Amino acid sequence: MNNKTLTGREKASYGLGAVGKDMVYMLSASYVLYYFQDIMGVSAYAMAVILLVARVFDAFNDPVMGVIVAKTRTRFGKFRPWLIIGTLTNSVVLFAMFACPPALNGAGLVAYAAIFYILWGVTYTMMDIPFWSMIPAFTRGGEERENLTALARSCSGVGSAIVTIFTLLAVHALGSTFGGTSAKEIERIGFKWFALIIAVLFSLFIIITCLNIKEKSSVSMPAASVKDMFVSLIHNDQAMAIVVTIVLINTAMYITSNLVIYRVVNK
């Protein structure tokens, strides 16, 4: 077990990773509906179905990823490999999601939105689960873990605030700079380049986290198989109620986040 107090560099590196991951989260949570529905032209009904399917899928995807991480054994640890893999793949998917080809329409456009939005959720979980789960592997426990968690949550708020404040300003500036003429074209181009900037920053911040944070203790606990987990879930009405609650809470959060943009735009 690690008996050494975390250095300021380690705390700053972990906090920086939290800033990056929530910049990405807020960009998707707040603007994906506006991007695909108002800019690209996907119907409101199709987007509602896509968002609902993604939230249901997330409720099962999260515990499965937890099992996979728990069973991981590498010379780099169990958390950092998934943190890097999830971050890099999520960055690519984020950019692709906001770089939808303008020629797409109809069923092809809906399929593009569905595939990349669900992929975004899967790859985000790949890095989010190990990011929060790795805290016991490099802290001493007790007050140090609580303080680090509080610091990371605060940094997450900073990441969310950055995207909330600057997205529309950056989108219009980038869209105009890179050749947009009409309002929709400016926004389409602007979102593509802004997503690329956020994806690059996200990858850079998490790489810094992984370089400066070392898993100093092993966190070993028995992990159920995916099959056992689902069998237990089906036969446990209380666990199923929790899953349904998670789906409903996530759905409400995403609806609220995605509707904020309409208030801002309409002003």
Backbone bond lengths (Angstrom), bond angles and torsions (degrees), N, CA, C in turn:
res aa  C-N    CA-C-N  psi(-1)  N-CA   C-N-CA  omega(-1)  CA-C   N-CA-C  phi
1 M - - - 1.462 - - 1.528 109.54 -
2 N 1.302 116.32 143.44 1.459 122.08 -179.53 1.525 110.63 -74.03
3 N 1.360 116.95 125.15 1.456 121.24 178.20 1.524 112.29 -109.56
4 K 1.290 116.77 5.28 1.454 121.45 -177.01 1.522 109.87 -95.90
5 T 1.332 114.94 133.05 1.457 120.00 177.94 1.527 110.33 -65.42
6 L 1.318 116.97 141.77 1.458 120.89 178.71 1.528 110.64 -61.94
7 T 1.314 115.68 139.15 1.462 120.54 177.22 1.527 109.76 -80.84
8 G 1.320 115.24 164.21 1.459 119.63 176.20 1.522 111.45 -60.99
9 R 1.326 116.72 -34.84 1.463 121.08 178.98 1.520 111.20 -64.17
10 E 1.320 116.82 -42.17 1.461 120.63 179.13 1.532 111.13 -65.41
11 K 1.322 115.73 -43.83 1.469 119.31 179.19 1.529 110.93 -63.36
12 A 1.332 116.31 -44.14 1.465 120.41 179.91 1.520 111.24 -63.79
13 S 1.336 117.05 -38.67 1.462 121.33 -179.56 1.523 111.30 -66.08
14 Y 1.324 116.22 -42.30 1.467 119.35 178.60 1.530 110.57 -67.35
15 G 1.329 116.12 -40.75 1.464 119.52 177.44 1.511 111.88 -63.63
16 L 1.337 117.03 -37.19 1.463 120.58 178.54 1.527 110.82 -63.82
17 G 1.327 116.08 -39.43 1.461 119.40 176.30 1.517 111.72 -61.50
18 A 1.342 116.55 -38.53 1.464 121.00 178.13 1.524 111.02 -64.99
19 V 1.334 117.22 -37.91 1.464 120.51 176.24 1.527 109.95 -60.04
20 G 1.334 116.67 -47.86 1.455 120.77 -177.78 1.510 113.58 -63.03
21 K 1.338 116.64 -45.51 1.465 119.44 -176.17 1.521 112.07 -66.94
22 D 1.320 117.61 -32.45 1.457 118.19 179.83 1.525 112.79 -85.41
23 M 1.320 117.94 -18.55 1.462 119.98 168.67 1.526 109.27 -62.99
24 V 1.328 115.25 -45.33 1.466 120.91 178.94 1.521 110.92 -65.48
25 Y 1.331 115.91 -45.53 1.463 120.16 -179.05 1.528 111.34 -59.59
26 M 1.330 116.95 -45.91 1.457 120.09 -176.69 1.517 111.81 -68.75
27 L 1.332 117.31 -35.00 1.462 119.53 177.81 1.518 110.52 -61.59
28 S 1.324 116.18 -43.87 1.460 119.71 178.91 1.529 111.44 -71.20
29 A 1.333 116.69 -48.11 1.462 120.54 -174.58 1.521 112.66 -63.40
30 S 1.331 117.15 -34.85 1.464 120.29 -173.48 1.520 114.69 -95.99
31 Y 1.320 117.90 -22.64 1.464 118.26 -169.11 1.522 115.59 -124.51
32 V 1.337 119.15 -8.33 1.461 118.70 -176.27 1.526 111.64 -66.83
33 L 1.329 117.79 -37.75 1.464 120.43 178.91 1.524 110.61 -65.51
34 Y 1.314 116.48 -46.10 1.465 120.77 178.99 1.522 110.76 -61.78
35 Y 1.325 116.70 -42.60 1.467 120.91 -177.94 1.533 111.25 -61.76
36 F 1.323 116.13 -52.92 1.467 118.49 -175.05 1.526 112.60 -76.09
37 Q 1.327 117.19 -35.71 1.472 118.63 -176.10 1.523 112.26 -82.78
38 D 1.319 118.54 -49.68 1.461 121.45 -173.03 1.522 113.84 -88.53
39 I 1.329 116.63 -31.03 1.463 119.22 -178.10 1.522 111.60 -94.95
40 M 1.355 116.33 -47.26 1.463 119.68 -176.06 1.528 113.22 -89.41
41 G 1.337 117.61 -22.78 1.456 119.55 174.36 1.514 116.80 97.15
42 V 1.336 118.77 16.89 1.462 120.51 174.74 1.524 108.38 -70.46
43 S 1.325 117.15 140.14 1.464 120.27 -176.91 1.524 111.19 -67.20
44 A 1.334 115.69 153.03 1.460 121.00 179.57 1.524 110.99 -61.36
45 Y 1.338 116.49 -37.97 1.472 120.78 179.73 1.526 110.46 -63.11
46 A 1.319 117.07 -46.01 1.465 121.10 -179.20 1.520 110.77 -62.68
47 M 1.335 117.06 -42.37 1.462 120.06 -179.89 1.525 111.06 -66.71
48 A 1.334 117.30 -35.79 1.464 120.25 178.03 1.528 110.49 -62.74
49 V 1.321 115.79 -42.84 1.474 120.17 178.88 1.523 110.53 -64.93
50 I 1.327 116.66 -43.81 1.469 120.95 -179.70 1.523 110.68 -60.67
51 L 1.327 117.43 -46.98 1.461 121.35 -179.33 1.526 111.69 -63.66
52 L 1.336 116.74 -39.66 1.460 120.10 -179.85 1.525 111.04 -67.50
53 V 1.328 116.95 -45.40 1.469 120.96 178.96 1.531 110.33 -60.61
54 A 1.327 116.16 -41.57 1.463 120.18 -180.00 1.521 111.56 -63.28
55 R 1.339 117.42 -40.09 1.466 120.45 -179.74 1.529 110.86 -67.97
56 V 1.322 117.75 -41.18 1.463 120.56 176.98 1.521 110.35 -62.72
57 F 1.320 116.00 -43.40 1.463 121.05 179.73 1.522 110.67 -62.37
58 D 1.339 117.25 -39.78 1.462 121.74 -179.96 1.524 111.99 -60.59
59 A 1.327 116.69 -37.00 1.460 120.22 -177.92 1.517 111.76 -60.75
60 F 1.344 117.51 -30.10 1.456 121.67 178.47 1.529 111.70 -95.91
61 N 1.319 116.00 -28.38 1.462 120.81 -177.73 1.529 111.79 -67.42
62 D 1.332 117.05 -38.68 1.470 120.78 -176.98 1.533 112.60 -60.69
63 P 1.344 119.48 -52.89 1.470 118.37 -179.90 1.526 113.23 -65.43
64 V 1.337 117.35 -33.23 1.464 119.83 177.08 1.523 110.36 -62.16
65 M 1.340 116.22 -43.57 1.464 119.97 178.51 1.517 110.09 -64.74
66 G 1.323 117.36 -36.16 1.458 120.06 177.05 1.524 111.80 -60.76
67 V 1.322 117.07 -41.03 1.464 121.57 177.83 1.526 110.41 -64.48
68 I 1.330 116.54 -43.78 1.467 120.80 -179.21 1.528 110.71 -61.87
69 V 1.333 116.47 -44.97 1.468 120.28 179.53 1.527 110.11 -62.68
70 A 1.327 117.10 -42.99 1.463 121.04 -178.24 1.523 112.10 -61.80
71 K 1.318 117.70 -30.25 1.460 122.45 -178.29 1.528 112.90 -89.68
72 T 1.329 117.09 -4.80 1.467 120.89 -176.83 1.524 110.86 -75.91
73 R 1.334 116.64 135.10 1.461 122.92 175.20 1.515 108.32 -138.12
74 T 1.314 117.83 111.52 1.460 122.07 176.49 1.526 108.69 -138.41
75 R 1.330 116.21 166.52 1.466 119.36 179.22 1.525 111.55 -71.33
76 F 1.337 116.74 -11.71 1.468 121.18 176.57 1.521 111.65 -96.13
77 G 1.347 116.44 3.29 1.445 120.34 -177.43 1.515 111.23 102.14
78 K 1.315 116.40 -179.01 1.457 120.08 179.95 1.520 112.90 -98.03
79 F 1.330 116.94 -19.69 1.458 120.00 -174.35 1.528 113.94 -98.79
80 R 1.314 116.83 -46.47 1.466 120.02 -174.39 1.533 114.33 -60.90
81 P 1.338 119.45 -39.20 1.477 117.82 177.67 1.523 112.94 -58.68
82 W 1.338 117.02 -43.72 1.456 120.02 179.56 1.514 111.59 -70.88
83 L 1.333 116.05 -31.72 1.459 120.29 177.55 1.530 110.53 -62.95
84 I 1.334 116.39 -43.71 1.464 120.65 178.72 1.530 111.02 -69.88
85 I 1.332 116.70 -47.45 1.473 120.29 -179.10 1.527 110.78 -60.21
86 G 1.331 116.15 -47.19 1.455 120.21 -179.07 1.511 112.59 -63.89
87 T 1.328 116.56 -40.76 1.467 120.64 -178.95 1.525 111.81 -65.23
88 L 1.322 116.95 -48.31 1.462 120.08 -177.20 1.526 111.49 -65.82
89 T 1.337 116.82 -43.02 1.467 118.69 179.16 1.524 111.00 -68.90
90 N 1.336 116.94 -38.09 1.458 119.62 178.78 1.521 111.62 -65.71
91 S 1.322 116.94 -35.53 1.463 120.79 178.42 1.520 111.01 -64.28
92 V 1.333 116.23 -42.81 1.465 120.65 178.54 1.528 110.32 -64.36
93 V 1.332 116.07 -44.96 1.467 120.23 -179.01 1.524 110.88 -65.68
94 L 1.336 117.13 -39.46 1.465 120.40 178.43 1.524 110.75 -58.65
95 F 1.321 116.49 -47.80 1.461 119.93 179.56 1.523 110.64 -62.13
96 A 1.339 116.96 -45.81 1.464 120.16 -179.80 1.526 111.41 -61.84
97 M 1.329 116.59 -36.75 1.462 120.58 -178.80 1.522 111.37 -63.46
98 F 1.332 116.91 -38.71 1.459 120.85 179.95 1.536 112.54 -96.53
99 A 1.332 116.27 14.17 1.463 121.00 176.33 1.522 109.55 -122.98
100 C 1.321 115.58 39.92 1.466 121.22 -178.82 1.531 110.33 -60.37
101 P 1.338 118.58 129.58 1.470 121.00 178.98 1.528 111.10 -58.34
102 P 1.318 118.59 128.10 1.472 121.06 -176.78 1.516 113.99 -64.61
103 A 1.336 117.22 -18.79 1.461 120.36 -178.81 1.527 112.65 -77.11
104 L 1.326 117.82 -15.84 1.458 120.50 -178.85 1.526 111.12 -69.21
105 N 1.324 115.83 144.09 1.467 120.89 174.31 1.521 109.08 -155.91
106 G 1.313 115.84 172.74 1.463 121.30 176.85 1.517 113.54 57.91
107 A 1.346 115.06 -136.12 1.460 121.01 -176.52 1.523 112.16 -63.54
108 G 1.331 117.09 -34.92 1.455 120.40 179.20 1.515 112.22 -62.95
109 L 1.320 116.89 -39.35 1.461 121.82 179.05 1.524 110.81 -68.02
110 V 1.320 116.40 -43.29 1.467 120.42 178.55 1.534 110.34 -62.90
111 A 1.335 116.32 -42.84 1.465 120.39 179.23 1.524 110.99 -62.51
112 Y 1.324 116.64 -40.98 1.467 121.23 179.13 1.523 110.14 -61.50
113 A 1.337 116.47 -47.64 1.459 120.84 179.94 1.523 111.12 -61.31
114 A 1.332 116.55 -43.95 1.465 120.67 -177.86 1.525 111.50 -65.89
115 I 1.316 116.86 -47.70 1.462 121.39 -176.48 1.523 111.30 -62.09
116 F 1.326 116.12 -49.53 1.458 118.17 -174.43 1.526 112.38 -76.25
117 Y 1.337 118.34 -29.37 1.460 118.89 177.81 1.525 110.64 -70.67
118 I 1.330 116.88 -42.74 1.467 119.76 178.32 1.524 110.40 -67.74
119 L 1.338 117.28 -39.87 1.458 120.70 175.87 1.531 111.03 -61.53
120 W 1.335 115.91 -37.88 1.457 118.92 178.22 1.527 110.11 -60.57
121 G 1.331 116.87 -44.78 1.461 120.56 179.48 1.519 112.36 -62.16
122 V 1.335 116.82 -41.47 1.465 121.13 179.96 1.529 110.77 -63.73
123 T 1.326 116.56 -47.75 1.463 120.15 -176.87 1.528 111.86 -71.75
124 Y 1.333 116.96 -30.28 1.469 119.02 176.09 1.523 109.98 -66.05
125 T 1.329 116.71 -41.70 1.462 120.72 177.32 1.520 111.10 -61.53
126 M 1.339 116.63 -35.55 1.460 121.38 179.50 1.516 112.19 -58.24
127 M 1.339 117.25 -30.31 1.462 118.48 178.98 1.536 112.97 -103.11
128 D 1.309 117.22 -26.64 1.464 120.68 -176.58 1.526 111.56 -70.91
129 I 1.332 117.36 -43.14 1.469 120.86 -179.79 1.528 111.28 -60.63
130 P 1.337 119.47 -52.30 1.470 118.30 178.62 1.521 113.82 -67.29
131 F 1.339 117.94 -28.59 1.468 119.69 -179.50 1.521 110.77 -60.09
132 W 1.325 117.02 -47.84 1.467 119.93 -178.85 1.521 112.01 -81.80
133 S 1.342 117.19 -28.78 1.461 120.25 -177.03 1.522 112.89 -75.82
134 M 1.337 118.10 -19.11 1.459 120.89 -174.59 1.523 113.51 -80.83
135 I 1.329 118.28 -9.29 1.470 120.34 -176.83 1.540 112.77 -54.93
136 P 1.342 119.93 -44.43 1.473 118.61 179.29 1.528 113.76 -64.19
137 A 1.338 117.48 -18.32 1.464 120.47 -176.15 1.521 112.89 -80.60
138 F 1.330 118.22 -13.80 1.463 118.21 179.44 1.532 113.38 -134.87
139 T 1.328 116.69 14.88 1.465 120.67 175.05 1.525 109.49 -122.16
140 R 1.333 115.60 165.19 1.462 120.58 -177.67 1.522 112.59 -86.59
141 G 1.317 116.43 -11.39 1.455 119.64 -178.55 1.513 111.87 103.80
142 G 1.320 115.89 178.77 1.455 121.48 175.06 1.504 114.19 57.98
143 E 1.337 115.21 -127.88 1.456 121.52 -173.63 1.526 112.27 -63.25
144 E 1.348 117.13 -36.22 1.464 119.70 -178.94 1.525 111.05 -62.96
145 R 1.313 117.23 -43.10 1.467 121.00 178.75 1.528 110.76 -65.22
146 E 1.304 116.28 -42.57 1.463 119.97 179.70 1.528 111.28 -62.61
147 N 1.320 115.46 -42.82 1.468 119.50 -179.70 1.525 111.52 -66.44
148 L 1.335 116.29 -40.47 1.462 119.52 179.79 1.521 110.55 -67.17
149 T 1.323 116.85 -40.58 1.461 120.24 178.12 1.523 110.77 -62.66
150 A 1.333 116.35 -42.49 1.464 120.07 178.34 1.522 110.77 -63.67
151 L 1.334 116.85 -40.79 1.464 120.89 178.01 1.527 110.82 -62.02
152 A 1.343 116.00 -45.37 1.465 120.14 -179.10 1.525 111.12 -64.24
153 R 1.330 117.17 -39.90 1.467 120.28 178.39 1.525 110.57 -63.79
154 S 1.320 116.63 -39.35 1.470 120.26 177.87 1.521 110.52 -64.79
155 C 1.337 116.16 -42.00 1.463 120.20 178.37 1.524 111.33 -66.12
156 S 1.327 116.60 -34.11 1.465 120.10 175.09 1.524 110.20 -60.43
157 G 1.330 115.80 -41.18 1.459 119.82 177.32 1.511 112.20 -62.34
158 V 1.340 116.45 -36.39 1.469 120.18 177.13 1.527 110.01 -63.75
159 G 1.337 116.99 -44.92 1.459 120.57 178.50 1.517 112.07 -59.97
160 S 1.333 116.33 -43.72 1.462 120.35 178.49 1.522 111.15 -63.24
161 A 1.327 116.46 -41.45 1.467 120.97 -178.64 1.527 111.65 -65.49
162 I 1.317 117.17 -39.02 1.464 120.97 179.30 1.520 110.58 -58.75
163 V 1.333 116.02 -47.89 1.470 120.04 -179.28 1.515 111.06 -68.12
164 T 1.324 116.99 -41.35 1.462 120.44 179.80 1.525 111.92 -60.36
165 I 1.322 116.49 -40.92 1.460 121.13 -175.13 1.527 112.60 -78.61
166 F 1.337 116.58 -41.62 1.461 119.59 -167.01 1.528 115.94 -103.40
167 T 1.327 118.75 -9.58 1.462 119.63 -172.91 1.525 112.95 -57.98
168 L 1.318 117.69 -56.72 1.463 119.63 -175.02 1.528 111.98 -64.74
169 L 1.329 116.49 -37.28 1.458 119.81 177.17 1.527 110.44 -62.39
170 A 1.330 115.73 -46.20 1.466 120.20 -179.23 1.518 111.49 -68.03
171 V 1.330 116.80 -40.28 1.470 120.74 -179.21 1.528 110.88 -59.72
172 H 1.317 117.25 -47.37 1.469 119.99 -178.95 1.528 111.82 -68.50
173 A 1.331 116.76 -36.86 1.465 119.59 177.91 1.519 111.33 -67.16
174 L 1.325 117.10 -44.66 1.462 120.82 -179.34 1.523 111.39 -69.17
175 G 1.332 116.24 -41.19 1.461 119.72 179.70 1.509 112.31 -61.61
176 S 1.310 117.17 -41.38 1.465 121.40 177.99 1.524 111.13 -68.13
177 T 1.319 116.59 -39.06 1.468 121.16 -178.70 1.514 111.92 -66.76
178 F 1.331 117.24 -37.72 1.463 120.94 -174.88 1.531 113.22 -99.19
179 G 1.315 117.17 29.59 1.455 120.14 165.44 1.501 117.99 99.47
180 G 1.320 118.99 7.50 1.448 119.62 178.36 1.520 112.07 -70.90
181 T 1.312 116.93 142.16 1.465 121.10 179.91 1.522 111.05 -114.47
182 S 1.332 117.33 -61.36 1.463 120.29 177.82 1.516 109.61 -76.53
183 A 1.338 116.14 165.42 1.465 121.22 -177.77 1.527 111.63 -60.23
184 K 1.341 116.90 -44.88 1.462 120.38 -178.55 1.527 111.50 -68.21
185 E 1.328 116.15 -38.01 1.465 119.02 179.18 1.519 110.82 -66.68
186 I 1.327 116.84 -38.99 1.463 120.90 176.94 1.525 110.07 -60.20
187 E 1.323 116.55 -45.07 1.462 119.91 -179.76 1.528 111.62 -68.38
188 R 1.327 117.08 -40.97 1.470 120.01 179.99 1.526 110.68 -60.67
189 I 1.324 116.43 -48.56 1.461 120.87 -179.87 1.522 110.63 -68.11
190 G 1.327 116.34 -40.95 1.452 120.76 -178.91 1.514 112.91 -62.16
191 F 1.327 117.26 -42.98 1.461 120.35 178.87 1.525 110.75 -63.78
192 K 1.323 117.69 -38.21 1.461 120.35 179.70 1.533 110.92 -60.29
193 W 1.324 116.65 -48.68 1.461 119.95 -177.22 1.524 111.84 -73.32
194 F 1.329 116.98 -34.78 1.467 119.15 177.91 1.529 109.95 -66.88
195 A 1.345 117.32 -40.34 1.469 120.86 177.29 1.521 110.70 -61.79
196 L 1.324 117.27 -37.45 1.458 120.44 177.93 1.531 110.65 -64.32
197 I 1.322 116.93 -43.17 1.467 120.75 178.91 1.526 110.74 -61.54
198 I 1.326 116.62 -46.37 1.462 120.95 -179.72 1.524 110.36 -64.11
199 A 1.333 117.20 -40.68 1.467 120.89 179.85 1.522 111.41 -62.99
200 V 1.321 117.08 -41.35 1.468 121.06 179.12 1.527 110.73 -66.16
201 L 1.332 116.94 -44.75 1.465 120.38 178.51 1.526 111.09 -62.62
202 F 1.311 115.95 -41.81 1.464 121.93 178.49 1.526 110.38 -58.10
203 S 1.322 117.01 -50.11 1.462 121.14 179.96 1.522 111.12 -61.64
204 L 1.320 116.48 -43.47 1.459 120.87 -179.51 1.525 111.31 -63.11
205 F 1.321 117.11 -44.90 1.466 120.80 -178.40 1.531 111.61 -63.86
206 I 1.343 117.17 -42.75 1.464 120.09 -179.16 1.522 111.11 -69.75
207 I 1.318 117.63 -36.16 1.468 120.33 176.28 1.530 109.82 -61.38
208 I 1.335 116.45 -41.98 1.469 120.58 176.50 1.528 110.15 -61.07
209 T 1.324 116.76 -41.71 1.462 120.76 177.07 1.518 111.09 -58.45
210 C 1.330 116.68 -49.04 1.462 121.08 -176.29 1.524 112.32 -67.92
211 L 1.312 117.48 -30.81 1.467 120.62 179.52 1.530 111.89 -73.10
212 N 1.315 117.19 -30.35 1.461 120.85 -173.98 1.523 114.53 -103.68
213 I 1.336 116.02 -11.80 1.456 119.99 178.70 1.520 109.16 -107.78
214 K 1.309 116.93 123.10 1.460 122.03 179.47 1.526 109.95 -112.68
215 E 1.315 116.11 138.82 1.458 120.79 177.05 1.526 107.51 -79.53
216 K 1.315 116.09 100.83 1.465 121.01 -172.41 1.521 112.53 -90.14
217 S 1.302 116.99 -16.03 1.462 119.50 178.58 1.517 108.36 -134.79
218 S 1.298 115.88 150.61 1.463 119.69 179.21 1.515 108.77 -91.23
219 V 1.323 114.77 133.75 1.465 120.54 178.03 1.512 106.87 -106.16
220 S 1.320 116.78 94.73 1.463 120.92 -173.71 1.516 109.43 -109.78
221 M 1.295 115.06 129.66 1.454 120.68 175.47 1.523 107.65 -153.85
222 P 1.315 116.90 149.40 1.461 118.83 178.91 1.514 111.12 -62.20
223 A 1.332 116.41 135.21 1.467 121.34 -179.11 1.523 109.35 -119.34
224 A 1.302 115.45 128.64 1.464 119.69 178.13 1.516 110.22 -69.70
225 S 1.322 115.29 154.27 1.458 119.36 175.44 1.526 108.94 -73.04
226 V 1.335 115.69 163.16 1.454 119.71 178.79 1.526 110.23 -61.20
227 K 1.324 116.57 -40.37 1.469 120.91 179.67 1.525 110.70 -62.12
228 D 1.340 116.41 -47.69 1.469 120.18 179.42 1.526 111.05 -60.60
229 M 1.320 115.35 -38.15 1.459 120.26 -178.31 1.531 111.11 -62.97
230 F 1.339 116.57 -45.00 1.456 119.79 -179.27 1.523 112.03 -71.26
231 V 1.327 117.27 -35.40 1.465 120.37 176.75 1.530 109.85 -63.28
232 S 1.334 115.58 -43.49 1.461 119.70 178.51 1.525 111.49 -64.27
233 L 1.324 115.77 -38.44 1.455 120.10 -179.60 1.525 111.15 -63.86
234 I 1.317 115.76 -43.90 1.468 120.64 -177.87 1.529 111.01 -63.40
235 H 1.333 116.38 -34.52 1.461 119.92 -176.88 1.528 113.23 -95.58
236 N 1.315 116.87 8.26 1.473 120.47 -179.46 1.522 108.32 -123.19
237 D 1.338 116.18 101.75 1.461 119.69 -176.09 1.527 111.95 -66.16
238 Q 1.345 117.87 -29.91 1.466 120.15 179.04 1.532 111.02 -69.76
239 A 1.327 116.00 -41.38 1.467 119.61 177.20 1.524 110.43 -65.06
240 M 1.328 116.14 -40.31 1.463 119.77 178.63 1.522 110.83 -63.46
241 A 1.327 116.41 -37.45 1.470 120.17 177.62 1.528 110.76 -63.07
242 I 1.341 115.91 -37.66 1.462 119.85 177.90 1.520 110.43 -65.52
243 V 1.335 116.79 -42.33 1.467 120.74 178.56 1.527 111.03 -60.56
244 V 1.335 115.88 -45.67 1.460 120.05 178.65 1.526 110.54 -61.99
245 T 1.331 116.39 -40.18 1.466 120.76 178.36 1.524 111.02 -62.12
246 I 1.331 116.31 -43.04 1.466 120.42 178.33 1.522 110.92 -60.66
247 V 1.332 116.64 -42.68 1.462 120.70 178.34 1.520 110.71 -60.06
248 L 1.339 116.61 -46.34 1.459 120.94 -177.64 1.532 111.38 -66.61
249 I 1.348 116.90 -42.14 1.464 120.06 179.49 1.521 110.58 -64.30
250 N 1.336 116.55 -46.32 1.469 120.02 179.53 1.520 111.77 -62.32
251 T 1.340 115.96 -39.44 1.464 119.82 178.56 1.527 110.52 -62.98
252 A 1.344 116.27 -45.02 1.463 120.32 179.42 1.523 111.25 -62.53
253 M 1.338 116.98 -41.56 1.463 120.82 -179.80 1.522 111.38 -64.17
254 Y 1.331 116.53 -43.35 1.461 119.69 -178.78 1.524 111.17 -68.71
255 I 1.330 117.45 -38.77 1.465 119.93 177.91 1.521 110.04 -62.52
256 T 1.337 116.29 -46.16 1.460 120.55 179.73 1.522 111.36 -61.26
257 S 1.333 116.20 -47.01 1.467 120.58 -178.79 1.514 111.56 -61.98
258 N 1.332 116.44 -40.71 1.457 119.91 -177.07 1.520 113.10 -74.58
259 L 1.330 117.48 -22.99 1.458 119.65 -179.99 1.530 112.62 -83.55
260 V 1.337 117.03 -19.27 1.466 120.49 179.92 1.522 110.73 -59.10
261 I 1.321 117.49 -37.77 1.465 121.78 -177.46 1.516 112.07 -59.98
262 Y 1.335 117.44 -34.52 1.457 120.32 -178.72 1.529 111.87 -67.94
263 R 1.331 115.42 -34.86 1.469 119.09 176.53 1.530 109.98 -66.32
264 V 1.335 116.30 -41.97 1.463 120.46 -179.37 1.516 110.56 -65.99
265 V 1.339 116.84 -46.40 1.477 120.86 -178.25 1.510 111.41 -64.02
266 N 1.329 116.77 -42.52 1.462 121.03 -177.05 1.522 112.91 -68.69
267 K 1.334 117.12 -19.29 1.462 119.20 174.70 1.521 111.19 -68.34
